């Protein structure tokens, strides 16, 4: 498991570096769309947030199962460099109530709507990927299409 965590964090660093390079090159082009650049920047921000979690949180926080984590605990953190875990989780149910007693099967039971627990970095990545798929599909297909195909598709066929 330790090697897996080290490998995954290293892979995240390489991927974030590539995305930063891509964003730098993309934003220098005058024809690049601002929304596309912002969406890629959101992916980078989420990736860097996850990298920070993995690199440093094991050093500066203690285990926080069922309680609030302690920053800079006396005995040191729960892990070493590269072996941190995500601790910045959000949980806010939209509806927290009880079913009415007259309801069959569920009457009187606790009802909690929107149970997911998530973190900000993963939310940034997820929202930006959804935005990319919904609004910037052409930009992605231009990125993935080979350059030779682009130039030949615009040529007119030769006259016989």
C-alpha positions as CSV (number, residue, x, y, z in Angstrom):
1,X,0.0,0.0,0.0
2,X,2.8,2.4,0.7
3,X,4.3,2.0,-2.7
4,X,0.9,2.5,-4.3
5,X,0.4,5.8,-2.4
6,X,3.8,7.0,-3.4
7,X,3.2,6.0,-7.1
8,X,-0.2,7.7,-7.1
9,X,1.1,10.9,-5.7
10,X,4.0,11.0,-8.1
11,X,1.6,10.4,-11.0
12,X,-0.6,13.3,-9.8
13,X,2.5,15.6,-9.7
14,X,3.5,14.6,-13.2
15,X,-0.1,15.1,-14.5
16,X,-0.5,18.5,-12.8
17,X,2.8,19.6,-14.3
18,X,1.7,18.5,-17.8
19,X,-1.6,20.4,-17.3
20,X,0.2,23.5,-16.2
21,X,2.4,23.3,-19.3
22,X,-0.7,22.8,-21.5
23,X,-2.6,25.7,-19.9
24,X,0.4,28.0,-20.3
25,X,0.7,27.1,-24.0
26,X,-3.1,27.3,-24.5
27,X,-3.5,30.7,-23.0
28,X,-0.8,32.2,-25.1
29,X,-2.8,31.6,-28.2
30,X,-5.1,34.5,-29.1
31,X,-7.8,32.1,-30.5
32,X,-8.1,30.1,-27.2
33,X,-11.4,30.5,-25.4
34,X,-11.4,32.0,-21.9
35,X,-14.0,29.6,-20.5
36,X,-11.9,26.6,-21.7
37,X,-8.8,28.0,-20.1
38,X,-10.7,28.6,-16.8
39,X,-12.1,25.1,-16.9
40,X,-8.6,23.6,-17.4
41,X,-7.4,25.8,-14.5
42,X,-10.1,24.3,-12.3
43,X,-8.8,20.8,-13.1
44,X,-5.3,22.0,-12.2
45,X,-6.5,23.6,-8.9
46,X,-8.2,20.4,-7.9
47,X,-5.1,18.3,-8.7
48,X,-2.9,20.6,-6.8
49,X,-5.3,20.5,-3.8
50,X,-5.1,16.7,-3.8
51,X,-1.3,16.8,-4.1
52,X,-1.1,19.1,-1.1
53,X,-3.3,16.7,0.8
54,X,-1.1,13.8,0.0
55,X,2.2,15.5,0.6
56,X,1.7,17.4,3.8
57,X,-1.5,16.4,5.7
58,X,0.1,13.3,7.1
59,X,2.8,15.5,8.6
60,X,0.7,18.2,10.2
61,X,-2.6,16.4,11.2
62,X,-3.4,13.5,13.5
63,X,-6.0,10.9,12.7
64,X,-9.5,12.3,12.7
65,X,-11.9,9.4,12.6
66,X,-15.2,10.7,14.0
67,X,-13.6,13.9,15.4
68,X,-12.0,17.1,14.3
69,X,-8.3,16.7,13.3
70,X,-5.7,18.4,15.4
71,X,-3.2,20.6,13.6
72,X,0.4,20.0,14.6
73,X,-0.3,17.4,17.3
74,X,2.4,16.9,20.0
75,X,3.3,13.4,18.9
76,X,3.5,14.4,15.2
77,X,1.2,13.6,12.3
78,X,-0.2,10.3,11.4
79,X,2.0,9.8,8.3
80,X,5.1,10.8,6.6
81,X,5.8,13.0,3.5
82,X,3.9,11.7,0.5
83,X,1.6,9.5,2.6
84,X,-1.1,12.0,3.7
85,X,-4.9,11.5,3.3
86,X,-7.6,13.9,2.4
87,X,-9.0,15.6,5.5
88,X,-10.8,18.6,4.1
89,X,-14.2,16.9,3.7
90,X,-17.5,18.6,3.4
91,X,-20.9,17.2,4.5
92,X,-24.0,19.4,4.5
93,X,-27.3,17.6,4.2
94,X,-30.0,19.7,2.6
95,X,-32.9,18.1,4.5
96,X,-32.5,16.5,7.9
97,X,-35.9,15.4,9.3
98,X,-38.1,12.4,10.2
99,X,-40.7,10.7,8.0
100,X,-44.3,11.3,9.3
101,X,-45.6,8.5,11.4
102,X,-48.5,7.9,9.1
103,X,-46.2,6.9,6.2
104,X,-46.2,3.1,5.6
105,X,-42.9,1.3,5.9
106,X,-40.8,4.5,6.7
107,X,-43.0,6.3,9.2
108,X,-41.0,7.7,12.1
109,X,-37.6,6.9,10.5
110,X,-34.9,9.4,10.2
111,X,-34.6,11.0,6.7
112,X,-31.4,12.7,5.5
113,X,-31.3,14.1,2.0
114,X,-27.9,14.6,0.3
115,X,-25.6,12.3,2.2
116,X,-22.5,12.5,0.1
117,X,-19.2,13.6,1.8
118,X,-16.8,15.2,-0.6
119,X,-13.8,17.5,-0.7
120,X,-13.3,20.8,-2.5
121,X,-10.5,19.5,-4.8
122,X,-12.5,16.6,-6.1
123,X,-15.5,18.9,-6.6
124,X,-13.4,21.3,-8.7
125,X,-12.1,18.4,-10.9
126,X,-15.6,16.8,-11.3
127,X,-17.3,20.1,-12.1
128,X,-14.6,21.1,-14.6
129,X,-14.8,17.7,-16.4
130,X,-18.6,18.1,-16.6
131,X,-18.1,21.6,-18.1
132,X,-15.5,20.3,-20.5
133,X,-17.9,17.6,-21.7
134,X,-20.9,19.8,-22.0
135,X,-19.5,23.0,-23.4
136,X,-16.0,22.4,-24.7
137,X,-16.2,19.1,-26.6
138,X,-15.0,20.8,-29.8
139,X,-11.9,22.1,-28.0
140,X,-11.2,18.6,-26.7
141,X,-11.7,17.0,-30.1
142,X,-9.4,19.6,-31.7
143,X,-6.8,18.7,-29.1
144,X,-7.1,14.9,-29.8
145,X,-7.4,15.1,-33.6
146,X,-4.1,14.5,-35.3
147,X,-2.7,17.6,-37.2
148,X,-2.3,15.7,-40.5
149,X,-6.1,14.9,-40.4
150,X,-6.9,18.6,-39.9
151,X,-4.9,19.8,-42.9
152,X,-6.1,17.1,-45.3
153,X,-9.7,17.5,-44.3
154,X,-9.7,21.2,-45.4
155,X,-8.2,20.5,-48.8
156,X,-10.5,20.4,-51.8
157,X,-10.5,17.3,-53.9
158,X,-8.5,17.4,-57.1
159,X,-10.3,17.8,-60.4
160,X,-10.2,14.7,-62.7
